[in-house]
Amino acid sequence: MKKYTYILYLTIISYSCNSKQENDINYIINSNDLKLIQSEKTKLSNQINVLQKELKILNDVIFDLDENQKLPLVTNFKVTSAPFKHYIEVQGSIDSDKNLKLYPEIPGIIKSVYVKEGQKVSKGMVLVELSNEGIIAKIEQMKLQVKLAETIYERQLSLWKEKIGSEIQFLQAETNYFSLKKNIDQLKFQITKSKIIAPFDGIIDELIADPGSNVSPGITPILRIINLDEVKVKAEVPETHISNIKINSEVFIITPVLSSVLVASKISAVGNIINPNNRNFRIEVMLKNSDYDFKPNMTVKILINDYKNPNALLVSQKNIIENSGNEFYVFKLEPLDISQNKFTAIKTFVKLGKISDNKIEVLEGLNSGDLIVEDGIRLVADKQIVKSFNY
């Protein structure tokens, strides 16, 4: 302390000397003597350097004596309850139940195509017709055979009633007649199958076969028809989440290729079997698609709500410290002197829940209304007095 008193004494003497020298400044300036002016400038510069060093010493003394100068400055965060939802993210793809390739049911040659790609069609509309002239010719030929078989049958029936002829002859005539009639019915049915009919309202997405092409049932596709008014998202979810994901669970569909379009929906189906190869189970989400933005096989992200708490205590991740024992704690602020914005920082261990959007749910250790250290948390020790100005 004697050292500080001596320095202060020197400062006062220096100030007194400076006051006296001010009276001589005007004299020196008015002398127009360059050497004298430069000499005076050097003298004053040296005095300024001395004063700056002494001012630093005075500031150090003030810091040592004023306890308020030593307190760490921190900001605080008031813990409140708020709704909280946690989501998991999985990859999925768009699919449609009404996305079909149409095949002929009978072999033949394409005679006419009545639609174009991109055309809207209605259920029951004739889309393509196969050549059926050969079938018609067979029917006409078979009609003659039926007429002859009918005549023979009627005569054999008449004779049989009169007990003339054998039963075998009568049965043969009867079988031949009704068999030929059934064959005609089958050929007439084949004629109906020569027309490819729209199975549902939709759009012709692709014409695969051209007029004149030979087509075969189950082998040669003729066209593709789709209806994307409603599509479904298919995805697989790890089995660890099966207890938290149910039908009607909230989801958001994100489509990166459509500038991250976000669509809210609900799970419409949950699989009951775990895939043994990857330990996943299947989910489906139905989506309205009036603008046809979603296309079959498009890749999407699915955010699935697997947890929610309407009154969760949430804090930012930056407010939490983890120690070497994998324990988590915060510094809770206990008021010490509100008028001076003084608090005591208390290390408080907490039990954490799920994380979402940089917010962590605190399950144990804090109550609604508690103040915790936010910015400056690394400057604080347990039971240390701090100052916080946003209380």
C-alpha angles and dihedrals in degrees: 000000000000087000092056091046092052092050091050090051091053090049092055092049090048090051091050091051091049091053090054092047091055088069089058096048095081090048092052093046093048091050090071087212105148096197092049092049092048090048091052091048091054091049093052092047090055090050091051091053090051092049093050091053091048091048090055090052090052091051090051090052091050091050091051093050101039111073091194089065091063101050116108113243114228138166121230139217124211112223113227134168119255139162112279131193128183124203135193121209125224135167120248142167136224119251137170132208088209100061107108141163109215118221128189117257093211131035117256150109122290107248102177139004111204100185141059132218111275093023119137114232136186129231111273095022116139107245105170134008127206124213108269102173091109091054092048090051090051090051092052091048092047092050088065090051090049091051091053092044090050092053092049091046094051092049093047089049091052092049092046091055088055090049091248121137131012127298090236092061091050093048092048091052092047094048093047093050097049092040091056091048090052091049090056090051090052092050090050089051089051089056089059088051091055087076118076107218128199106251093203143358109286151107129289100242099177139007106212105173125046130218110281094031120134110235134189132199114267092359110066117050114209104191145338122242123189139182113197099173085114125019134176133226116223122199143155122232128197112259091239088078098049095104092055100044119077140157108289093025109151117256139175121212115212119193111195094189090057095056090274096301108196119213125180119217143136135252109265100185137020121195120238097207129075113221104238092208098060104007092239132133128213129249132181131202122194117218132192108231107183092149092047090232091141116072129192113270092017112146117235140172119238122205108199121196104228099163139023136175120185092202107035124156105231130191133172119261090239090063093063128078126198119210129208090270092061090252122140126219143167132200110249115203117228114193113250105163113356093186089060094037089242122156138170114237110221120193105233123187115219138194112227132211130188128335126227131165092352090305121118125202113232110213099178138011102045137066132205109276096030117137118224133182114264117168113027095031092138091059094059132089129191114287091003119148112239139173122235122183104188096066 
